[in-house]
Amino acid sequence: MLSYTFTLLTLIASTSAFNVWPRQSNSCPSVWTDVSKELQGAFAGCGRDAHGAIRAPFHDCINNGCDGSLVLTDECSRPENAGLSGICTKLKDWSTKYSVSAADMIQFAAATAIAVCPLGPKVRALVGRKDSSNAAPVGLVPSSRDAVDKILAAFSAKGFSSDDVVALMGTHSVAVQVNDDPSQAGKSLDSTPSKYDTTFYKETKDGTAPYSLQSDKLLSNDTQTASTWSKFGDSQDAWAAKFTDAWNRFAVIGNDVGSLADCSSLIQSGSANKRSAMSMPMGARAYARYHS
Ligand SMILES: *[C@@H]1O[C@H](CO)[C@@H](O)[C@H](O)[C@H]1NC(C)=O
C-alpha cells in the first residue's frame, strides 16, 4: 500500500511538469521511420487494429504509467482489458521486430493510428520510454460501469481535469464495442466509427448512437462534464485542441519527458486524411467494410 501511494505521488509530481515541454534534445532514432511505414499500412482504413491501437495506451498508462506492462505481463489477458488481446500481440511483436521498447511501440502506434483515421489530430510522438515487466495492480483501469466520480478520480490522480477526461473520451469516435455487451458485439459508439469526428459526443448525448457505454451516457449528462461534452459535439476544432493537449500529457505518464526523443515528424499530418474524409461515405459502408 505504501509503495502504491508513493507511485501515485510520483506521477502527480511529474504530471505538473508537463505544462512546460522540455526541449527534446535527442533526435529521433532512424528505426522509427521503418516502424512508421509498417504501421501506416497496418492501420490504413481506420479499422479494427487502428481502433485497438488507439485504445491500448489507456490500459497501459492509467494504472502504473506508460511502461509497456500491458503487453509484457499478464495485464492484457485480464477482464479489465478485454478485447485488446489481438492488438497486444501485434504491438509486442512489432516492438520485438524493431528492437524498441513496448512502451514506445504502444504510444507510437496510437499516435500513428490517430493520424491515419480521417479527421484525426496529430499528437506528439515521443520515444525513449523504459519498459517494465512489473504488472500493475488489478482494478485500477476505470470501467464503463463506473460512476462519473470514480472515473474522474482515477484520471485526477494522474493530473487530468474533467475537461481532459471528456476530451480523451473522443477516442470512442473510432470504436466498436465487443465485450461491453457481447449480445450486441460489433455495434459502434457512433455512426461513423472509421472517422475521427465528434458526432460521437452528439449521438451519445442525444441517445442516437448505435451503442453507448453507460459511462459515456453519464458523462454526457453529469453537471461536471455535460457542458464540455456538448461543446466538443459542436466543434471539431475545440475538441481537437483539448484532446491533443490531454493526450500529449497522457502518453508520457510516469516517464522523464526531458530524456525522450521527438519522432512527431513521422506522424502523417491530417490534411490528406481530411480530403478523403470528405469523400468518404457515411457510416454504413465503412462499417460494413471493417466489421462484417
Ligand atoms: C440528466 O441529469 C439530470 C440532472 O442533472 C437528470 O434529472 C436527468 O434524469 C438526466 N438524464 C438522463 C437521461 O440520465
The ligand as an SDF file (V2000), in Angstrom:
LIG
                    3D

 14 14  0  0  0  0  0  0  0  0999 V2000
  -29.5980   14.1340  -16.7220 C   0  0  0  0  0  0  0  0  0  0  0  0
  -29.3180   14.7730  -15.4920 O   0  0  0  0  0  0  0  0  0  0  0  0
  -30.4170   15.3410  -14.8460 C   0  0  0  0  0  0  0  0  0  0  0  0
  -29.9270   16.0160  -13.5710 C   0  0  0  0  0  0  0  0  0  0  0  0
  -28.8150   16.8030  -13.8040 O   0  0  0  0  0  0  0  0  0  0  0  0
  -31.4690   14.2970  -14.5430 C   0  0  0  0  0  0  0  0  0  0  0  0
  -32.6070   14.9030  -13.9910 O   0  0  0  0  0  0  0  0  0  0  0  0
  -31.8270   13.5600  -15.8070 C   0  0  0  0  0  0  0  0  0  0  0  0
  -32.6880   12.4740  -15.4890 O   0  0  0  0  0  0  0  0  0  0  0  0
  -30.5960   13.0220  -16.5050 C   0  0  0  0  0  0  0  0  0  0  0  0
  -30.9530   12.4170  -17.7720 N   0  0  0  0  0  0  0  0  0  0  0  0
  -30.5810   11.1860  -18.1170 C   0  0  0  0  0  0  0  0  0  0  0  0
  -31.0220   10.7370  -19.4570 C   0  0  0  0  0  0  0  0  0  0  0  0
  -29.9410   10.4750  -17.3990 O   0  0  0  0  0  0  0  0  0  0  0  0
  1  2  1  0
  1 10  1  0
  2  3  1  0
  3  4  1  0
  3  6  1  0
  4  5  1  0
  6  7  1  0
  6  8  1  0
  8  9  1  0
  8 10  1  0
 10 11  1  0
 11 12  1  0
 12 13  1  0
 12 14  2  0
M  END
$$$$
